[in-house]
Amino acid sequence: MALTFRFAQETDTLLILQFIRELADYEHLLDQVVADEATLRDQLFEKRRAEVLFALEDGTEVGFALFFQNFSTFLGRAGLYLEDLYVRPEHRGKGYGKAFFRRLAAIAAERDCGRLEWWCLDWNTPSIGFYKSLGAETMEDWTVYRLTGPALQRLAEPESPVAETDEI
């Protein structure tokens, strides 16, 4: 079977949302999906905040990768951050994940990026093993932090109380 890739177009918004929901279901996080077609259309195609690459098997979309550009101050170069990569279960085991990473690495190289990075859930040992087989390194010395929802809004307010600390 022939595997090809194509970048998503605005007319693919519903398909992108379907893939997001399938991935979230696989990760046991479906209840956290609040994205909708209008938001995705705005963020992906009007504001161009991220890109989506589809993998097609004989012309049918079987997986997707959503990524965006970040920047490394230490490297002084942009990088690609892979937010999500998903191949439908019935199409796994065919080398499509590796093909996705090869394509993403090629995009990073074409754009003169210094790195390609992503996160992985700690329980997802099949994916962790796969990533390590590609030569990816676990970032042992780093912890991910996130501000979201009310905490983000509260901090964005100019007069919001913030705990004092001697650090930074």
SVG drawing of the C-alpha trace seen along z (x, -y; Angstrom):
<svg xmlns="http://www.w3.org/2000/svg" viewBox="-17 -46 40 50">
<polyline fill="none" stroke="black" stroke-width="0.4" points="0.0,0.0 1.3,-3.5 1.7,-6.0 1.8,-9.7 1.5,-12.9 -0.3,-16.1 -0.8,-19.3 -4.4,-20.0 -6.6,-22.5 -9.4,-24.5 -11.9,-22.0 -10.3,-19.4 -11.3,-21.0 -13.9,-18.4 -11.5,-15.6 -8.8,-17.2 -11.3,-17.4 -12.2,-13.7 -8.6,-12.7 -8.2,-14.9 -11.1,-13.1 -9.8,-9.7 -6.4,-10.5 -8.0,-11.8 -10.1,-8.7 -7.0,-6.5 -5.2,-8.6 -8.3,-8.4 -8.7,-12.2 -11.8,-12.6 -13.5,-14.5 -10.9,-17.2 -11.5,-18.0 -13.2,-21.4 -11.9,-22.2 -14.6,-22.7 -14.6,-23.3 -14.8,-27.0 -11.9,-27.3 -9.7,-25.0 -10.6,-26.8 -9.6,-30.2 -6.4,-28.9 -5.1,-26.7 -6.2,-28.4 -6.9,-32.0 -4.2,-32.7 -1.9,-29.9 -0.8,-29.0 -0.1,-25.4 0.1,-23.0 -1.5,-19.6 0.1,-16.9 -2.0,-13.9 -0.7,-10.4 -2.7,-8.8 -2.8,-5.1 -3.9,-4.8 -5.5,-8.2 -7.3,-7.8 -6.3,-9.7 -5.1,-7.2 -3.2,-9.5 -2.3,-13.0 0.4,-15.1 -0.2,-18.6 2.9,-20.7 4.1,-24.3 7.3,-26.3 9.0,-27.1 12.4,-28.8 15.5,-27.7 17.4,-30.7 20.4,-28.5 20.5,-27.2 19.5,-30.6 17.2,-28.7 13.6,-27.7 12.4,-24.2 9.3,-22.2 7.1,-21.1 5.0,-18.1 1.8,-18.5 0.0,-15.3 0.7,-12.4 -1.9,-9.7 -2.3,-6.7 -5.6,-4.9 -5.3,-1.5 -6.1,0.6 -3.2,-1.0 -0.5,-0.6 2.4,1.8 3.0,0.8 5.8,-1.7 3.6,-4.8 4.8,-6.3 8.4,-6.1 7.4,-7.5 5.7,-10.4 8.8,-11.2 11.0,-10.9 8.6,-13.5 8.6,-15.8 12.4,-15.6 12.6,-16.4 10.3,-19.5 12.5,-20.5 15.6,-20.2 14.1,-22.1 13.2,-24.9 16.6,-24.9 15.2,-24.0 17.6,-23.0 15.4,-20.3 12.1,-18.4 10.5,-17.8 7.3,-16.5 5.9,-15.2 4.6,-11.7 2.4,-10.4 4.4,-8.4 2.1,-5.4 2.5,-5.1 5.4,-2.6 4.8,-1.4 5.3,-5.0 8.3,-5.6 10.0,-2.5 9.3,-3.6 10.7,-7.1 13.8,-5.7 14.3,-3.4 14.4,-6.6 17.2,-8.0 15.0,-10.4 16.3,-11.2 14.2,-11.6 14.6,-15.0 15.2,-13.8 16.2,-17.1 13.1,-19.0 9.6,-19.3 6.7,-20.6 4.7,-23.4 1.4,-24.8 -0.9,-27.7 -4.4,-27.2 -8.0,-28.3 -8.6,-30.4 -5.0,-30.4 -3.9,-31.8 -6.7,-34.4 -5.9,-35.5 -2.3,-36.0 -3.1,-37.9 -5.0,-40.5 -2.7,-43.5 -3.8,-43.8 -4.1,-40.1 -2.5,-38.9 0.5,-36.7 2.4,-34.8 5.7,-36.4 8.9,-34.4 12.6,-35.1 13.2,-33.2 13.6,-34.7"/>
</svg>
